[in-house]
């Protein structure tokens, strides 16, 4: 789940051992932790850069397989029988070696000059030369550079021009980083434009990989593994193992099931919760962030928020999509009630027309956590082509490939063999926002996906905030930090809690415009006051606000999860990261409000 802006509502995590095998809850912000053994023994179709790797499918049974069964197996995968027989003759019954040989033969037949060129080592690539060029760049003179640039490849020119300027924009740094990873300038530019300059290098690389896979005509397209791919694969594996070690050492354990102090459909047997006197209001406060964070993060969040134990909840109990979050608050936990009418809780309830086209082998009941980016049209066409090759159900390997992509990108079936990403209005519905909440006013589709992907799940938040209706029957004054697209405000409004005054702090102008438009369209009678940076709220400013609105009843928000979420494999630095360190501003402002309110009592 790509990462979010400094002041937008944030994104998710994953509980260990929580989910059943038929639903994959691993999204970009909820990444399962894999080990070397799991990777080496699971049948997979993965991709990096320009490579598609078909994993070992029948290693456990290859020793006793007969020659005829092997021939039938590989011919069924689309390889010519003559090549299959030749590969079996050379490698015996070793299915891995047979598959590698077949991939090499097919690559040589289709484009021998392009795949191997004239080099004796097919595993090497222009990435070696690129690294040499970059390492020598500091020793070049400007005259030497001018003489040599005409003959340089495109991405070498990019590296050189960006290095010479000395002062790089964020977009240029992203392009330079992707070029260093071996991607073309064209692919890098498209990825940055599609995902935004705030996206991490890993997110951009994953986007390019998916796009390159979609360009190929066959899901079994054989391409020789390049050196840059092996490097990227090793880095990803090491990072995944590191995250597993961090998670295993986490002192705060995620519950199973992840229902917090209860959901409309499930209630724990015993609820015991005690709050210290220092944590009590006014004001009430409500803080949210991703459930699966780096080691020690939730310990620190709890410690800075009056040692209150987090309430971990997965929004799959409130909607048809997962969103695992932790909430720290001093709200009462008795007499909660859900929004009505109740939202759809399964995929088929949310999209009834899809049932007609849904294949029996797609056993998903819930969608994964909503992301800020969507699957490409080329990817959906690639899936259609892969499935249409077979009269009945496709083989297990194709089913796995399709299901991996459907889970990753939240694709739904919209026709015979046709999948498609969610539309923005469908995402609004899944997250509990009114239809067209993010539509119009000059807001692009890309911005709509980004804003929604970083938002609260309204039904979940509304359930927790419902206790305020009895406490504030005449309305409530809210200080909304990192407001995003107004998830907390929408939740309070939908619960029938009058918004007397809302002070909204949100850096994104797109999001501020969305909240302002919603405020006007719902005919709110109170005042909406907005700021664009939490750092503007010092003691003097907060006291002015409190005096002007008559007090703050609720401080709500979730600081950026850029450096916490699992999708950020580059700068997952916890609360000390550049963006996620804004958590301390939430604590600072909350403490100031409590102190000022206490003086006025």
Wavefront OBJ file of the C-alpha trace (Angstrom):
o trace
v 0.000 0.000 0.000
v 2.095 2.871 -1.340
v 2.681 5.369 1.398
v 0.916 8.532 2.336
v 1.382 12.261 2.538
v 2.513 14.091 5.651
v -1.000 14.983 6.722
v -3.340 12.426 5.295
v -5.124 9.587 7.045
v -2.959 6.522 7.071
v -2.644 2.878 6.172
v -2.369 -0.759 7.478
v -0.659 -3.898 8.932
v -1.037 -7.613 9.479
v -1.543 -9.926 12.437
v 0.527 -13.047 12.600
v -1.361 -16.301 12.136
v -4.715 -14.582 11.835
v -6.095 -15.317 8.422
v -7.349 -18.454 6.724
v -5.604 -19.881 3.692
v -8.328 -18.920 1.259
v -7.966 -15.194 1.847
v -4.661 -13.438 1.335
v -4.413 -10.430 3.585
v -0.919 -9.509 2.421
v -1.031 -6.146 0.709
v 1.690 -3.548 0.300
v 0.983 -2.263 3.791
v 0.244 -5.750 5.178
v 3.169 -7.812 3.887
v 3.524 -11.392 5.100
v 6.980 -12.243 6.428
v 8.587 -15.009 4.360
v 11.618 -17.196 5.056
v 14.118 -18.724 2.681
v 12.386 -22.088 3.029
v 8.965 -20.695 2.204
v 10.264 -18.960 -0.874
v 12.169 -21.965 -2.168
v 9.387 -24.518 -1.732
v 6.229 -22.606 -2.690
v 4.967 -22.690 -6.296
v 5.202 -19.079 -7.447
v 5.179 -16.861 -10.466
v 7.044 -13.736 -9.416
v 8.574 -10.859 -11.282
v 11.327 -8.280 -10.938
v 12.545 -5.880 -13.603
v 12.140 -7.591 -16.931
v 12.049 -11.129 -15.579
v 9.243 -13.598 -14.983
v 10.294 -16.612 -12.931
v 8.197 -19.733 -12.837
v 8.882 -21.470 -9.530
v 9.296 -25.143 -8.878
v 5.904 -26.742 -9.304
v 6.383 -30.414 -8.704
v 9.813 -30.780 -7.112
v 8.553 -33.148 -4.471
v 7.227 -35.669 -6.994
v 9.716 -35.318 -9.840
v 11.899 -38.232 -8.759
v 9.228 -40.837 -9.422
v 7.547 -39.243 -12.449
v 7.596 -41.215 -15.644
v 8.905 -39.790 -18.915
v 5.414 -39.718 -20.438
v 3.989 -37.817 -17.489
v 6.808 -35.282 -17.684
v 6.229 -34.790 -21.392
v 2.506 -34.334 -20.853
v 3.131 -31.924 -17.982
v 5.464 -29.585 -19.878
v 3.532 -29.795 -23.135
v 0.485 -28.727 -21.138
v 2.437 -25.634 -20.122
v 2.759 -24.661 -23.780
v 6.226 -25.957 -24.694
v 6.689 -27.863 -28.004
v 6.909 -31.624 -27.566
v 10.221 -31.822 -29.449
v 11.850 -29.350 -27.059
v 10.355 -31.139 -24.052
v 11.745 -34.504 -25.169
v 15.165 -32.996 -25.786
v 15.195 -31.300 -22.371
v 14.165 -34.521 -20.603
v 16.884 -36.444 -22.451
v 19.487 -33.930 -21.248
v 18.304 -33.591 -17.650
v 16.612 -36.851 -16.753
v 13.680 -36.491 -14.321
v 14.825 -33.252 -12.643
v 11.840 -30.960 -13.307
v 13.705 -27.799 -12.262
v 16.536 -28.460 -14.724
v 14.045 -29.421 -17.442
v 12.134 -26.181 -16.931
v 15.286 -24.063 -17.007
v 16.424 -25.784 -20.207
v 13.027 -25.239 -21.843
v 13.040 -21.560 -20.863
v 16.506 -21.134 -22.361
v 15.578 -22.970 -25.598
v 12.440 -20.859 -26.030
v 14.326 -17.633 -25.370
v 16.960 -18.509 -27.937
v 14.345 -19.450 -30.540
v 12.336 -16.253 -30.144
v 15.114 -13.663 -30.041
v 18.637 -15.059 -29.707
v 20.401 -11.832 -30.609
v 18.276 -9.700 -28.327
v 18.427 -12.082 -25.377
v 22.110 -12.985 -25.469
v 23.794 -10.618 -27.879
v 27.448 -11.505 -28.496
v 28.430 -11.866 -24.833
v 29.697 -15.194 -23.578
v 27.988 -14.768 -20.177
v 24.211 -14.558 -20.675
v 23.625 -13.746 -17.011
v 25.512 -10.436 -17.258
v 23.781 -7.287 -18.494
v 24.258 -3.634 -19.247
v 23.700 -3.062 -15.538
v 27.395 -3.911 -14.992
v 28.444 -1.197 -17.413
v 25.993 1.231 -15.875
v 27.464 0.700 -12.411
v 30.992 1.216 -13.775
v 29.922 4.431 -15.495
v 28.307 5.813 -12.358
v 31.275 4.903 -10.158
v 33.664 6.729 -12.484
v 31.482 9.803 -12.871
v 33.285 11.891 -10.263
v 36.565 11.686 -12.193
v 35.189 13.026 -15.485
v 35.844 16.555 -16.611
v 33.106 18.662 -18.229
v 34.968 18.616 -21.572
v 35.230 14.839 -21.539
v 31.548 14.583 -20.732
v 30.576 16.841 -23.607
v 32.620 14.776 -26.071
v 31.111 11.455 -25.033
v 27.419 12.153 -24.416
v 26.287 11.823 -28.045
v 27.053 8.118 -28.099
v 25.673 7.332 -24.646
v 22.522 5.261 -24.100
v 19.486 7.199 -22.938
v 19.636 6.288 -19.264
v 23.382 7.000 -19.102
v 22.639 10.513 -20.367
v 19.974 10.882 -17.699
v 22.359 9.828 -14.935
v 24.998 12.181 -16.240
v 22.736 15.218 -16.704
v 21.178 14.831 -13.268
v 24.556 14.394 -11.604
v 25.967 17.511 -13.281
v 23.132 19.785 -12.154
v 24.066 19.269 -8.513
v 20.610 20.340 -7.304
v 18.023 17.641 -7.963
v 14.274 17.826 -7.618
v 12.474 14.965 -5.900
v 11.298 13.671 -9.271
v 14.843 13.738 -10.646
v 16.138 11.831 -7.625
v 13.503 9.175 -8.208
v 14.435 8.894 -11.894
v 18.119 8.668 -11.014
v 17.475 5.961 -8.419
v 15.356 3.888 -10.819
v 17.921 4.261 -13.603
v 20.574 3.010 -11.179
v 18.383 -0.050 -10.609
v 18.472 -0.820 -14.330
v 15.086 0.488 -15.460
v 14.685 2.553 -18.625
v 14.012 6.288 -18.463
v 10.634 5.773 -20.143
v 9.490 3.186 -17.610
v 10.826 5.251 -14.716
v 9.052 8.414 -15.913
v 5.727 6.605 -16.302
v 6.043 5.046 -12.839
v 6.818 8.381 -11.155
v 3.954 10.066 -12.993
v 1.503 7.280 -12.066
v 2.519 6.682 -8.453
v 3.727 10.178 -7.517
v 7.073 11.442 -6.286
v 6.210 10.491 -2.696
v 6.201 6.791 -3.562
v 9.174 4.765 -2.346
v 11.690 3.249 -4.766
v 10.340 -0.231 -4.012
v 6.782 0.813 -4.829
v 7.952 2.368 -8.097
v 10.004 -0.733 -8.936
v 7.012 -2.986 -8.249
v 4.875 -0.808 -10.520
v 7.411 -1.073 -13.355
v 7.681 -4.836 -12.868
v 3.915 -5.239 -13.129
v 3.845 -3.055 -16.242
v 6.627 -5.036 -17.877
v 4.886 -8.325 -17.100
v 1.732 -6.957 -18.680
v 3.565 -6.231 -21.933
v 4.358 -9.850 -22.514
v 1.966 -12.013 -24.535
v 2.183 -15.204 -22.502
v 2.325 -15.794 -18.738
v 5.029 -18.421 -19.416
v 7.216 -16.086 -21.483
v 10.790 -17.307 -20.924
v 13.387 -14.611 -20.230
v 16.893 -15.292 -18.983
v 17.450 -14.085 -15.414
v 19.602 -10.943 -15.321
v 22.077 -9.893 -12.697
v 20.059 -6.872 -11.614
v 17.058 -9.105 -10.927
v 19.044 -11.355 -8.626
v 20.322 -8.305 -6.751
v 16.812 -6.932 -6.279
v 15.489 -10.326 -5.205
v 18.215 -10.694 -2.577
v 17.546 -7.216 -1.202
v 13.832 -7.906 -0.938
v 14.426 -11.251 0.796
v 16.839 -9.731 3.313
v 14.374 -6.941 4.096
v 11.519 -9.416 4.557
v 13.597 -11.546 6.930
v 14.608 -8.424 8.877
v 10.960 -7.412 9.248
v 10.126 -10.912 10.482
v 12.793 -10.652 13.164
v 11.506 -7.236 14.195
v 7.926 -8.496 14.369
v 8.856 -11.570 16.389
v 10.467 -9.318 18.999
v 7.509 -6.922 19.213
v 6.379 -6.726 22.847
v 2.827 -5.707 21.955
v 1.252 -8.702 20.242
v -1.574 -8.378 17.758
v -4.753 -10.199 18.796
v -6.496 -12.980 16.921
v -9.222 -12.228 15.972
v -8.469 -8.540 15.598
v -11.734 -7.163 17.014
v -10.457 -4.822 19.721
v -13.060 -4.291 22.449
v -15.712 -5.723 20.167
v -17.398 -5.325 16.805
v -21.098 -5.353 15.850
v -20.889 -9.092 15.091
v -18.328 -10.228 17.666
v -17.770 -9.402 21.313
v -14.908 -10.659 23.511
v -15.831 -12.665 26.581
v -14.250 -10.287 29.068
v -13.332 -6.631 28.719
v -11.037 -5.098 31.311
v -9.786 -1.572 30.737
v -8.508 0.980 33.205
v -7.283 4.486 32.408
v -4.959 6.632 34.466
v -6.185 9.940 35.827
v -3.739 11.821 33.581
v -5.292 10.295 30.477
v -8.837 11.393 31.224
v -10.468 14.324 29.417
v -11.212 16.934 28.554
v -10.619 16.486 25.746
v -11.408 13.011 24.511
v -8.817 11.877 21.993
v -8.625 9.212 19.296
v -5.405 8.244 17.516
v -4.992 5.700 14.694
v -2.092 4.104 12.809
v -1.082 0.882 11.038
v -1.248 -2.257 13.170
v 1.918 -3.932 11.913
v 4.657 -1.395 12.578
v 8.407 -1.814 13.181
v 9.709 -3.101 16.474
v 8.842 -0.942 19.470
v 6.586 1.521 17.637
v 3.351 0.644 19.431
v 5.184 0.542 22.768
v 6.327 4.111 22.084
v 2.889 5.266 20.888
v 1.272 3.822 24.005
v 3.907 5.358 26.270
v 3.503 8.839 24.795
v -0.296 8.589 24.944
v -0.589 8.054 28.702
v 0.264 4.328 28.629
v -3.117 3.459 27.136
v -3.204 -0.013 25.585
v -3.914 0.060 21.824
v -7.172 -1.353 20.494
v -6.360 -3.348 17.336
v -9.215 -3.752 14.863
v -9.484 -5.113 11.325
v -12.111 -3.348 9.228
v -13.026 -6.629 7.561
v -15.510 -6.994 10.442
v -17.183 -3.757 9.317
v -16.902 -3.944 5.529
v -15.937 -6.091 2.564
v -12.308 -4.953 2.696
v -9.533 -5.509 5.223
v -7.773 -2.647 6.980
v -5.789 -3.549 10.099
v -5.269 -0.619 12.422
v -4.373 0.210 15.996
v -6.334 2.827 17.937
v -5.304 4.565 21.157
v -8.072 6.566 22.809
v -9.690 7.510 26.120
v -13.264 7.008 24.885
v -15.774 4.852 26.765
v -16.064 1.361 25.297
v -19.573 0.481 26.491
v -22.789 1.097 24.530
v -21.187 1.398 21.127
v -23.473 1.077 18.138
v -22.817 0.685 14.388
v -23.842 2.838 11.474
v -27.091 1.833 9.808
v -27.847 0.583 7.300
v -25.085 -1.950 7.793
v -22.573 -1.946 4.917
v -21.968 -4.995 2.696
v -19.621 -7.417 4.416
v -18.597 -9.644 1.500
v -17.393 -9.081 -2.041
v -20.584 -10.476 -3.550
v -22.762 -8.301 -1.316
v -20.762 -5.259 -2.361
v -20.688 -6.211 -6.065
v -23.681 -8.486 -6.739
v -23.316 -8.260 -10.525
v -19.860 -9.815 -10.310
v -21.236 -13.125 -9.000
v -22.287 -14.108 -12.537
v -18.688 -14.008 -13.758
v -16.852 -15.107 -10.617
v -14.922 -18.385 -11.244
v -15.281 -21.148 -8.673
v -11.518 -21.237 -8.092
v -11.480 -17.598 -6.919
v -12.447 -18.187 -3.300
v -12.041 -14.621 -2.055
v -14.715 -13.406 0.319
v -13.039 -10.122 1.300
v -10.851 -7.650 -0.534
v -7.411 -6.704 0.699
v -6.547 -3.331 2.160
v -7.348 -0.533 -0.305
v -4.178 0.875 -1.868
v -3.334 4.269 -3.316
v -2.593 2.845 -6.796
v -4.450 0.403 -9.047
v -3.619 -2.399 -11.459
v -2.949 -1.416 -15.081
v -5.129 -2.141 -18.107
v -2.288 -4.226 -19.565
v -2.220 -6.407 -16.475
v -5.959 -7.114 -16.717
v -5.558 -7.921 -20.424
v -2.705 -10.265 -19.598
v -4.924 -12.092 -17.111
v -7.739 -12.378 -19.657
v -5.349 -13.843 -22.217
v -3.938 -16.338 -19.709
v -7.383 -17.604 -18.640
v -8.913 -17.733 -22.128
v -6.323 -20.236 -23.339
v -8.210 -23.025 -21.566
v -11.727 -24.329 -22.211
v -12.399 -25.203 -18.583
v -10.626 -24.151 -15.410
v -7.000 -23.149 -16.039
v -4.216 -25.256 -14.486
v -3.135 -24.602 -10.920
v -0.093 -22.580 -11.943
v -2.218 -20.138 -13.968
v -4.829 -19.957 -11.230
v -2.129 -19.060 -8.721
v -0.706 -16.365 -10.956
v -4.153 -14.831 -11.516
v -5.088 -15.015 -7.836
v -1.811 -13.413 -6.755
v -2.492 -10.461 -9.041
v -6.182 -10.219 -8.067
v -5.311 -10.125 -4.378
v -2.474 -7.676 -4.810
v -4.482 -5.205 -6.887
v -8.010 -5.921 -5.553
v -9.266 -6.955 -8.994
v -12.902 -8.045 -9.413
v -14.516 -10.101 -12.184
v -16.618 -7.934 -14.518
v -17.164 -10.303 -17.467
v -16.214 -13.694 -18.841
v -12.498 -14.065 -18.053
v -12.342 -10.297 -17.430
v -11.053 -8.623 -14.285
v -10.861 -4.917 -13.528
v -9.598 -2.673 -10.722
v -12.057 -0.925 -8.442
v -13.494 2.376 -9.601
v -13.125 5.397 -7.245
v -16.844 5.404 -6.387
v -16.602 1.691 -5.502
v -13.689 2.443 -3.186
v -15.735 5.238 -1.589
v -18.525 2.740 -0.896
v -16.144 0.164 0.603
v -14.597 2.763 2.914
v -17.952 4.170 4.039
v -17.823 7.552 2.297
v -20.802 9.020 0.430
v -20.865 8.558 -3.338
v -18.857 11.186 -5.243
v -17.167 12.303 -2.006
v -13.872 12.691 -3.863
v -15.283 13.442 -7.307
v -15.217 16.741 -9.186
v -13.721 20.100 -8.376
v -10.709 19.509 -10.607
v -9.598 16.403 -8.687
v -7.932 13.787 -10.896
v -8.605 10.044 -10.713
v -5.047 9.547 -9.479
v -5.619 11.974 -6.610
v -8.916 10.280 -5.785
v -7.236 6.883 -5.443
v -4.418 8.374 -3.399
v -6.721 10.228 -1.021
v -9.021 7.256 -0.529
v -6.153 4.830 -0.036
v -4.876 6.988 2.826
v -8.240 7.425 4.549
v -10.042 6.035 7.588
v -12.563 3.227 7.149
v -15.599 5.258 8.202
v -17.773 2.419 9.569
v -15.003 1.272 11.910
v -14.256 4.752 13.244
v -17.973 5.597 13.551
v -18.498 2.524 15.760
v -15.826 3.738 18.178
v -16.996 7.365 18.159
v -20.671 6.471 18.578
v -20.347 6.738 22.393
v -20.001 10.523 22.025
v -23.627 10.953 20.933
v -24.944 10.665 24.506
v -22.100 12.703 25.958
v -22.548 15.645 23.553
v -26.269 15.757 22.663
v -26.011 19.415 21.596
v -22.990 19.000 19.368
v -19.225 18.696 19.538
v -16.113 20.805 18.877
v -13.443 18.786 17.059
v -9.743 19.357 16.479
v -8.961 17.087 13.505
v -5.230 16.581 12.954
v -3.988 15.054 9.695
v -7.601 15.223 8.521
v -7.145 13.650 5.093
v -10.525 13.573 3.348
v -12.461 13.968 6.593
v -13.066 10.367 7.651
v -13.641 11.291 11.309
v -15.933 14.190 10.398
v -17.985 11.985 8.066
v -18.211 9.293 10.777
v -19.486 11.747 13.399
v -21.988 13.252 10.961
v -23.316 9.849 9.906
v -23.796 8.920 13.573
v -26.001 11.989 14.025
v -23.485 13.899 16.154
v -23.749 17.604 15.382
v -20.484 19.279 14.369
v -20.523 22.669 16.063
v -16.964 23.634 15.121
v -14.255 21.664 13.336
v -10.634 22.809 13.251
v -9.076 20.750 10.457
v -5.312 20.484 9.884
v -4.346 18.950 6.533
v -1.387 19.696 4.272
v -2.888 18.442 1.000
v -4.918 21.131 -0.766
v -6.758 18.403 -2.693
v -7.916 16.870 0.575
v -8.818 20.241 2.109
v -10.972 20.998 -0.931
v -12.719 17.612 -0.577
v -13.551 18.276 3.088
v -14.721 21.832 2.341
v -16.970 20.588 -0.475
v -18.473 17.876 1.765
v -19.032 20.430 4.538
v -21.010 22.699 2.217
v -22.967 19.922 0.483
v -24.134 18.444 3.805
v -25.342 21.886 4.984
v -23.298 21.928 8.161
v -24.351 24.812 10.421
v -21.107 25.037 12.364
v -17.757 26.541 11.408
v -14.969 24.795 9.518
v -11.543 26.287 10.220
v -8.598 24.774 8.374
v -4.810 24.938 8.619
v -2.255 23.319 6.336
v 0.453 22.290 8.836
v 0.322 20.870 12.351
v 3.547 22.697 13.150
v 1.659 25.989 12.921
v -0.282 25.082 16.062
v 1.774 26.414 18.948
v 0.472 27.192 22.429
v -0.642 30.713 21.565
v -2.515 29.638 18.431
v -4.222 26.745 20.223
v -5.354 29.006 23.046
v -6.817 31.434 20.491
v -8.712 28.562 18.861
v -10.047 27.277 22.183
v -11.200 30.776 23.155
v -12.917 31.330 19.797
v -14.865 28.025 19.697
v -15.431 27.636 23.434
v -13.257 24.564 24.014
v -12.153 21.367 22.293
v -14.169 18.217 23.012
v -12.317 15.737 20.768
v -8.810 15.582 19.289
v -8.814 13.019 16.476
v -6.328 11.954 13.825
v -3.686 9.553 12.628
v -0.167 10.775 11.906
v 1.578 9.698 8.667
v 2.534 6.037 8.376
v 5.139 6.574 5.638
v 7.926 5.165 7.779
v 5.777 2.538 9.503
v 3.858 0.692 6.778
v 5.137 -2.570 5.320
v 5.127 -1.168 1.780
v 7.933 1.251 2.620
v 10.979 -1.025 2.360
v 13.412 1.869 1.879
v 12.808 4.235 4.822
v 10.850 2.132 7.316
v 12.478 4.027 10.179
v 9.608 3.962 12.638
v 8.601 7.062 14.560
v 12.002 8.590 13.917
v 11.365 8.713 10.166
v 10.922 12.073 8.492
v 7.141 11.828 7.990
v 6.065 9.536 10.816
v 7.913 11.663 13.374
v 4.910 13.987 13.113
v 3.323 11.632 15.663
v 5.117 13.717 18.278
v 3.279 16.810 17.035
v 0.007 14.988 17.697
v 1.189 14.342 21.277
v 2.454 17.927 21.685
v -0.825 19.442 20.508
v -2.909 17.053 22.626
v -0.898 17.960 25.737
v -1.314 21.685 25.017
v -5.078 21.303 24.601
v -5.330 19.347 27.870
v -3.296 21.945 29.768
v -5.208 24.922 28.389
v -8.581 23.245 28.942
v -7.586 22.321 32.525
v -6.776 25.981 33.299
v -10.208 27.062 32.117
v -12.150 24.589 34.263
l 1 2 3 4 5 6 7 8 9 10 11 12 13 14 15 16 17 18 19 20 21 22 23 24 25 26 27 28 29 30 31 32 33 34 35 36 37 38 39 40 41 42 43 44 45 46 47 48 49 50 51 52 53 54 55 56 57 58 59 60 61 62 63 64 65 66 67 68 69 70 71 72 73 74 75 76 77 78 79 80 81 82 83 84 85 86 87 88 89 90 91 92 93 94 95 96 97 98 99 100 101 102 103 104 105 106 107 108 109 110 111 112 113 114 115 116 117 118 119 120 121 122 123 124 125 126 127 128 129 130 131 132 133 134 135 136 137 138 139 140 141 142 143 144 145 146 147 148 149 150 151 152 153 154 155 156 157 158 159 160 161 162 163 164 165 166 167 168 169 170 171 172 173 174 175 176 177 178 179 180 181 182 183 184 185 186 187 188 189 190 191 192 193 194 195 196 197 198 199 200 201 202 203 204 205 206 207 208 209 210 211 212 213 214 215 216 217 218 219 220 221 222 223 224 225 226 227 228 229 230 231 232 233 234 235 236 237 238 239 240 241 242 243 244 245 246 247 248 249 250 251 252 253 254 255 256 257 258 259 260 261 262 263 264 265 266 267 268 269 270 271 272 273 274 275 276 277 278 279 280 281 282 283 284 285 286 287 288 289 290 291 292 293 294 295 296 297 298 299 300 301 302 303 304 305 306 307 308 309 310 311 312 313 314 315 316 317 318 319 320 321 322 323 324 325 326 327 328 329 330 331 332 333 334 335 336 337 338 339 340 341 342 343 344 345 346 347 348 349 350 351 352 353 354 355 356 357 358 359 360 361 362 363 364 365 366 367 368 369 370 371 372 373 374 375 376 377 378 379 380 381 382 383 384 385 386 387 388 389 390 391 392 393 394 395 396 397 398 399 400 401 402 403 404 405 406 407 408 409 410 411 412 413 414 415 416 417 418 419 420 421 422 423 424 425 426 427 428 429 430 431 432 433 434 435 436 437 438 439 440 441 442 443 444 445 446 447 448 449 450 451 452 453 454 455 456 457 458 459 460 461 462 463 464 465 466 467 468 469 470 471 472 473 474 475 476 477 478 479 480 481 482 483 484 485 486 487 488 489 490 491 492 493 494 495 496 497 498 499 500 501 502 503 504 505 506 507 508 509 510 511 512 513 514 515 516 517 518 519 520 521 522 523 524 525 526 527 528 529 530 531 532 533 534 535 536 537 538 539 540 541 542 543 544 545 546 547 548 549 550 551 552 553 554 555 556 557 558 559 560 561 562 563 564 565 566 567 568 569 570 571 572 573 574 575 576 577 578 579 580 581 582 583 584 585 586 587 588 589 590 591 592 593 594 595 596 597 598 599 600 601
